[in-house]
């Protein structure tokens, strides 16, 4: 099996466990693709012995590599960056949680090793997660034009509110007078969307969620739409520009830019435990339905 490894560079307490995982994969006969930043981080912490142990590994930062499975070692942010590295290859990703919440990364390092080495992913479920695609007319998007969680259109810094002309399949929806508008995938419904009062949506639901940020009108409520829809947004403001954020990757754009949002032509494939249930995750990670008084 060919295994790709991507990881956070801020997990010194887990370096030894990561090294053991890598050595176990090599001893099992698996070939490795290691992201350049993770490789440099591990070598700087573990020294030349580790570099010699993985001398046969392919080290690259470029997308487009081939692998049977990818391990994302870190937190949810690391998972998002792993998905960007995997890009449109649809290589299944195992999220290994060494961070905090770990909503997208449910496995421990040992569980990930067992899944790859012992079980070879047999009986493990693979869940497809949709992405948003961003196309622009009138501006340049200097980043990967896809988002797994959300695309947020926001005012710049302390500027006054912006007005967002929103259309769905060319039909006029509304003019949002607000600090911003979040367009979320079902995967991202438990992230930024949730923090502004948007609904939680099952990950496999074919939908997008529109949630305004600090809307000027009480009639501007979150809205769920079919993900086959084409969303078109145009911003006007007292300032000449606004900010667009794709999973936290921010770019400034001139007002008047047409933003086209649609479902991406590929998916992110996430590896889940056998019998995985989204509602179990809600209860464990978000304490869904827990009593306010323990």
CORRA-V628425 format. One record per run of one state. SS is the DSSP state (H for helix, E for strand, - for the rest). FROM is the first residue (numbers start at 1). LEN is the number of residues. If there is no record, write none. Layout:
ss-><SS SS>
from-><FROM FROM>
len-><LEN LEN>
This chain:
ss-><- E - H - E H - H - E - E - H - E - E - H - E - E - E - E - E - E - E - H - H - E - E - E - E - E - E - E - H ->
from-><1 2 8 12 28 31 36 47 48 54 58 61 69 75 76 90 92 98 107 108 109 119 125 130 132 138 146 148 150 155 162 169 171 179 180 186 187 191 192 196 207 214 223 227 231 237 241 247 249 255 258 264 268 273 278 287>
len-><1 6 4 16 3 5 11 1 6 4 3 8 6 1 14 2 6 9 1 1 10 6 5 2 6 8 2 2 5 7 7 2 8 1 6 1 4 1 4 11 7 9 4 4 6 4 6 2 6 3 6 4 5 5 9 8>
